[in-house]
Amino acid sequence: MNNKFLIPKIANSTDLRYRWKSLVKELEEEKTPILVLDRSTPKALIFPFKEGKAWLKGIRGATEVTDPFVNLRKKYGYPFSGIDFTKEIRKMRDKRWNLSS
């Protein structure tokens, strides 16, 4: 966003209702975010779409978190790919708890 403005333009929720066209026009021209208040409580921050796309692109690229088991599956998955582990666990459990044999 535009870094020269630290404090965004402030608009009430009623301003959004009645002055939407003028606020959007100001938003496009000045590229200053608009802070929306409802009963003196901040509710939303509106900023230009182009700024949002750039911001989201930076966030998506920075927060690529992978599952920690993905690397283990890639490394050790192939030798164990054909084994039904549920069946093997049941066999082992039955051997251990089978008192009749």
JONORWO-V805428 format. One record per residue. N is the residue number from 1. RES is the residue in three letters. SS is DSSP state (2 for helix, 1 for strand, 0 for the rest). OMEGA is omega in whole degrees, 0 to 359 (999 if undefined). Layout:
# JONORWO-V805428
<<N,RES,SS,OMEGA> <N,RES,SS,OMEGA>>
This chain:
# JONORWO-V805428
<<1,MET,0,182> <2,ASN,0,187> <3,ASN,0,182> <4,LYS,0,177> <5,PHE,0,179> <6,LEU,0,181> <7,ILE,0,180> <8,PRO,0,174> <9,LYS,1,183> <10,ILE,1,178> <11,ALA,1,175> <12,ASN,1,178> <13,SER,2,177> <14,THR,2,176> <15,ASP,2,178> <16,LEU,2,182> <17,ARG,2,189> <18,TYR,2,184> <19,ARG,0,185> <20,TRP,2,183> <21,LYS,2,181> <22,SER,2,178> <23,LEU,2,178> <24,VAL,2,179> <25,LYS,2,177> <26,GLU,2,180> <27,LEU,2,180> <28,GLU,2,183> <29,GLU,2,187> <30,GLU,2,183> <31,LYS,0,176> <32,THR,0,180> <33,PRO,0,180> <34,ILE,1,176> <35,LEU,1,182> <36,VAL,1,179> <37,LEU,1,172> <38,ASP,1,184> <39,ARG,0,177> <40,SER,0,177> <41,THR,1,179> <42,PRO,1,182> <43,LYS,1,184> <44,ALA,1,174> <45,LEU,1,181> <46,ILE,1,177> <47,PHE,0,184> <48,PRO,0,183> <49,PHE,2,180> <50,LYS,2,177> <51,GLU,2,179> <52,GLY,2,178> <53,LYS,2,179> <54,ALA,2,180> <55,TRP,2,180> <56,LEU,2,179> <57,LYS,2,178> <58,GLY,2,180> <59,ILE,2,182> <60,ARG,2,181> <61,GLY,2,184> <62,ALA,2,188> <63,THR,0,177> <64,GLU,0,180> <65,VAL,0,180> <66,THR,0,177> <67,ASP,0,182> <68,PRO,2,181> <69,PHE,2,181> <70,VAL,2,180> <71,ASN,2,178> <72,LEU,2,178> <73,ARG,2,179> <74,LYS,2,185> <75,LYS,2,187> <76,TYR,2,186> <77,GLY,0,185> <78,TYR,0,181> <79,PRO,0,183> <80,PHE,0,188> <81,SER,0,184> <82,GLY,0,185> <83,ILE,0,174> <84,ASP,0,186> <85,PHE,2,178> <86,THR,2,179> <87,LYS,2,180> <88,GLU,2,179> <89,ILE,2,179> <90,ARG,2,177> <91,LYS,2,180> <92,MET,2,180> <93,ARG,2,179> <94,ASP,2,178> <95,LYS,2,184> <96,ARG,2,187> <97,TRP,2,180> <98,ASN,0,185> <99,LEU,0,183> <100,SER,0,182> <101,SER,0,999>>
